[in-house]
């Protein structure tokens, strides 16, 4: 039985991740006590949504059971260093920053949801993988118990492993979404709506649930259909950046399947 008791949670940050976490914890009976954000507008929105105190200065945070820091990576360390009371348990939600940026605290760890989140469309996090890390076994027991309340997919992952997973997530989510953006731009030139691709995208996502992405690769580059590749490339003369992306990806696919 661990002796870390949490009823009140304070958030440093009021963006997409913080808002989704706060919503999930609130539904499980936790009190969202206070919030601090660099954006006054965002923190006001958050405080109204969760009926919590809007803290104007991080160093004023004190009467809470747990601090969850969910800000941009570039601002994470600066925010953490402003917390005065180092005895308050603390978590950061970064996919790429090391756990040891919190080493000045007594109890600390990482709570990283492996999901793309938007505060405008909150989701149930029960099927979201949470990558967790902790500084000692007492905090491990607490963190496992805490996460179990909002997710059924908990993974104990080291900082180095989490960085690799985050990198992979950038390729599989962020870069893929940018490919959708490019596809949408290409279609608009011929007055075709992006929705025509939705069945193809949905089938692709369905297929990778049952097989490896490499085995499922199709298309002219996989077939080494040089004539089609050259034709596609010529259609992209209007945008050299997109043309370059197409050529690089086609070349890499051919090498991968040589």
N, C-alpha and C positions, 0 to 999 in steps of 0.2 A: 504494500500500500504506500503510494508516494505521499509526501507531505506538502507538495506544491498545489495549492488550491487556487483556482481561477474562477472568478465570477464576473469580474470587470475587465474589459479589454480596451486599450487605447491604441488608436491607429496613427502612425506618422505616415501621411500620404492619404489621398482621398480619390485616387484614380480607379482604373478598371479592376485591378486585382483587389485593392482594399475594399471597394464597394461590394464585390461578389463575396469576399470572405466575411465581411461584416454582416451581410444578409444571411449567409449560411449559419454563422454563429448565433445571430439574434434568434433565428428560428429554433435553435437548439437550447434556448433559454439563457444565453449569456447576455450580460449587459454591455452595450457599447457605450463606454463611459465618456470618452472624449476623442477629439481628432485634431491634428495639426496638418496643415498643408501650405505649401509655398503659394498656392493660388487661393486667395481669399474667397473668390466666387465658388470654387470647387469645394472648399471646406465648409462654406455656408450651406451648400446644397447637401453635403454629406451629413452635417449636424442636424439639419431639418429632417432628413430622411430617417435617421436613426435616433432622433431626439436626444442627442448627446451634446456635451459641452464643446465649444469651439475654442481651442487653446491657441493663443496668439504667439507664444514663445515655447519652443521645445523644452527649455530648461525649467519650465513651470510644471511639467508633467511629474506627478509624484504619487497621487492617491489612486493607484491602479494595480491590478494583479498581473497584467501581461501587456507588453508593448509589441505590436507588430509593425515593422518598418517596411513600407511598400511604396518606395519612391524610385525615380530613375537611378540606374546604377551610378551615373556620374555624380549624383547628389547623395548617395547612400552613406558614405563614410562621414561626410560633413554633418549629416543629420544625426547619425548615431553618436558622434562625439559631443553633441549638444545635450544629450541626456545626462542629467546630473546624478540621479540615483542608480548606481550600478548594481544594486541588489535586486532590482525588479527584473524578473525573467523577460527575455527579449528574443524575438525571432525576426529574421529578414526573409524576404520572399524572392530574392534575386535568383535567376537561373545560372548566372555566371560568376558571382562574387563568392569568395572563400568564406567559410564559417568563421575564420579567425579575425575577421574585421570586428567581431563582437567580443573578443577575448578579454576585454576589461570588465565584463559583466560576470556575475556569479553563475547564473544559469543562462545559457544562450544556445541558439540553434537556427536551423533553416526550415522554412515551410514554403516549398516551391510547388505551385499547382501547374502541372504540365498541360496547359490548356490555353487557347486563345480566348480572352475574356473582354467583354465590353460592359461598361456600367449602364449603358442604355438598354441592354437586354440581358438581365440577370439570369443565370442558369442554376439548376440543381447540381451541386458539385459531387454528388455521391459516386458517380462513375468517372470522376476526374482523378488521374494518378497524382498523388502527392509525393514529392521527393523530399525526405526529411533527413536532418542531420542534427546532432546534439553534442554537447561538450562533456557530459558524464551520464552514467547509468540512471541516476535519479531523474534527470531531465529527459532521458530516453523514455522511461516509463510514463512520465507526464505527457510527453509529446505524442506518443502512440495512442494514449487514451484520448487526448484532445482531438487528434485527427480522425480517430475512429467515429467521432460524433458527426462528422460531415462528409466522410468519404470511405468507401470500402476498397480502395485501391491505394495502399500505403507502401512505399518503398524506401528502405533505409539505404541512402546513396551518399558516397563520399563527395567532397567538393570537386575533385578531379573528374569523377564520373558524371556529376551534374553538369559540368562545363561541356563535356562531350555530348551529353543528351541535349543540352540547350543548343549547341551548334547544329546537331541533327534536326532539331525542331525548327531552326531557322530555314534549313533547306526544305524540309517537308511541309512547312506551313507558310512562313513569310515569303520565301522565294516562289513557292507554288502560287500563292495569292497574287504575287506580282506578275507571274506568267498569265494568270487570268486577266489581269489589268491590260497586259499587252494584247492578248487575244481579243479583248473587248474593243480596244483601239483599232485593231486591224479590221474587225467586223464593221465598225461604224463607218469606215471609209467606203463600204459598199451598202450602207444603210441596212445592215442586218443586226438584229438584236442578239445580245449575249445568251439569252435563254435557250437558243437553239443548241448550245453546247451542254446544257444541264444534264440530259440523259447520258451523254458520253462521260461526263465527269462523275456522275453518280455510279455508273457501271464500273469505272476505273477504281473508285474507292471501295466498292463492294468486292471486286476481284482481289484486292491486296489483303483482304481479311483472311483469305484462304490460300495464298501463295506468296512467294517472295517477289518484290517489285522487279528484280532483274529478269526473272522468268516470264514476267507478263509484258515485257517491253515489246512494243510494236512500232510501226511507222517506217517511213522511207530510210531513215538512218540505220535502223536495225536491219533492214533488208539491203542496205548499201545501194540504194537506188539513186545513183549520183545525178542522173538527169532530172529527177523530181527535186532533189535538194538544190540543184543549181537554179531550177525554175522558181522554187520558193524564195531563194535568196534574191533573185532578180526582182521579185515582187516587192521586196523590202528596200529597194534602192532609195525610197523616199525618206527613210530613217536609218542612218548608218549604225546607230547604237543598237536598234532592234535587229538589224541585219547581222551585226557582229555577234549578238547573243545567239541568234539562230545558228550561225555557222559554228560557233564554239560548242554549243550543245550537240549539234549533229555530229561533229567530229569526235566528241567525247563518247557519244553513244556507239559510234562505229568502232572506236578503239576498245570499248568495254565488251563489245560482242564480236570481236575479231576472232 
